[in-house]
Amino acid sequence: QVQLVESGGGLVQAGGSLRLSCAASGRTFSIYAMGWFRQAPGKEREVVAAIARSGGNIAYADSVKGRFTISRDNAKNTVYLQMNSLKPEDTGVYYCNAGMNYWGKGTLVTVSS
């Protein structure tokens, strides 16, 4: 079992920045690929970014490329999502995922125009 707890969400104006964190506990964090997903009101959950176990392979949704950066610190059992140049369409609940098996409860990001 892996427990994931997201933090760092909040209300920000368009053009601003937020840094999300996801702290993991339980089984060895470093064995899992990690991902950030988001779900906007009335929409399906979508992948935002993903990072391999070692951090060597990273992928982003086209909508966030050049603005968001995913990273991980295996020594701290934490994965991060740095979000810059935020847009109102980035609003949603952001979820952390481990190995496509485990989910956090999410953290709300609201971007005002």
C-alpha positions as CSV (number, residue, x, y, z in Angstrom):
1,Q,0.0,0.0,0.0
2,V,1.0,3.6,-0.7
3,Q,-0.5,6.6,0.9
4,L,-0.4,9.9,-1.1
5,V,-1.1,13.3,0.3
6,E,-1.1,16.4,-2.0
7,S,-0.6,19.9,-0.8
8,G,0.1,23.4,-2.3
9,G,-3.2,24.1,-4.0
10,G,-5.0,27.4,-3.7
11,L,-6.3,30.5,-5.4
12,V,-4.1,32.4,-7.8
13,Q,-4.5,35.0,-10.4
14,A,-3.9,34.2,-14.1
15,G,-0.2,34.4,-14.8
16,G,0.8,33.3,-11.3
17,S,2.5,30.2,-10.1
18,L,1.9,27.4,-7.6
19,R,4.0,24.5,-6.5
20,L,2.2,21.3,-5.7
21,S,3.7,18.6,-3.5
22,C,2.8,14.9,-3.1
23,A,4.2,13.1,-0.1
24,A,4.2,9.3,-0.2
25,S,4.3,6.8,2.6
26,G,4.1,3.1,2.7
27,R,5.9,0.9,0.2
28,T,9.1,2.1,-1.4
29,F,8.4,5.3,-3.3
30,S,11.2,4.9,-5.8
31,I,9.7,1.8,-7.4
32,Y,6.8,3.7,-8.8
33,A,6.4,5.9,-11.8
34,M,4.5,9.0,-10.6
35,G,2.0,11.2,-12.2
36,W,-0.1,14.3,-11.7
37,F,-3.7,14.3,-13.0
38,R,-6.4,17.0,-12.8
39,Q,-10.1,17.1,-13.0
40,A,-11.9,20.3,-14.0
41,P,-15.6,20.8,-13.0
42,G,-17.8,18.8,-15.3
43,K,-14.9,17.1,-17.1
44,E,-13.1,13.8,-16.9
45,R,-9.8,13.4,-15.1
46,E,-6.8,13.9,-17.4
47,V,-3.1,13.3,-17.1
48,V,-1.0,16.5,-16.7
49,A,2.5,15.1,-16.2
50,A,4.3,11.9,-15.5
51,I,7.8,11.0,-14.4
52,A,9.6,7.6,-14.4
53,R,10.9,5.9,-11.3
54,S,14.4,7.4,-11.7
55,G,13.2,10.7,-13.0
56,G,14.9,10.1,-16.4
57,N,11.7,10.0,-18.5
58,I,9.2,12.8,-18.3
59,A,6.0,13.5,-20.2
60,Y,3.5,16.4,-20.3
61,A,0.1,17.0,-21.6
62,D,0.3,19.4,-24.6
63,S,-1.8,22.0,-22.7
64,V,0.9,22.4,-20.0
65,K,4.2,22.0,-21.9
66,G,6.5,24.8,-21.3
67,R,4.6,26.0,-18.2
68,F,4.6,23.0,-15.8
69,T,7.5,21.0,-14.5
70,I,7.3,17.7,-12.7
71,S,10.1,16.5,-10.5
72,R,10.7,14.0,-7.7
73,D,12.9,13.5,-4.8
74,N,13.1,9.8,-4.0
75,A,15.1,10.5,-0.7
76,K,12.1,12.6,0.5
77,N,9.4,10.3,-1.0
78,T,7.9,13.4,-2.7
79,V,6.9,14.4,-6.2
80,Y,6.4,18.0,-7.2
81,L,4.5,19.9,-9.8
82,Q,5.8,23.5,-10.5
83,M,3.1,25.4,-12.3
84,N,3.9,28.7,-13.9
85,S,1.9,31.1,-16.2
86,L,-1.3,29.6,-14.9
87,K,-4.5,30.1,-16.9
88,P,-8.1,29.9,-15.8
89,E,-8.4,26.6,-17.7
90,D,-5.9,25.1,-15.3
91,T,-8.5,25.2,-12.6
92,G,-9.4,21.9,-11.1
93,V,-8.6,19.3,-8.5
94,Y,-5.1,18.0,-8.9
95,Y,-4.4,14.4,-8.0
96,C,-1.2,12.5,-7.4
97,N,-0.8,9.0,-8.7
98,A,1.7,6.2,-8.0
99,G,2.1,3.4,-10.4
100,M,-1.4,3.9,-11.8
101,N,-2.6,2.1,-8.7
102,Y,-2.7,4.6,-5.9
103,W,-4.3,8.0,-5.7
104,G,-4.3,10.9,-3.3
105,K,-7.4,12.8,-2.3
106,G,-6.5,15.8,-4.4
107,T,-5.7,19.5,-3.9
108,L,-7.8,22.3,-5.4
109,V,-6.3,24.8,-7.8
110,T,-8.3,27.8,-8.7
111,V,-7.0,30.3,-11.3
112,S,-8.9,33.5,-11.5
113,S,-9.0,35.7,-14.7
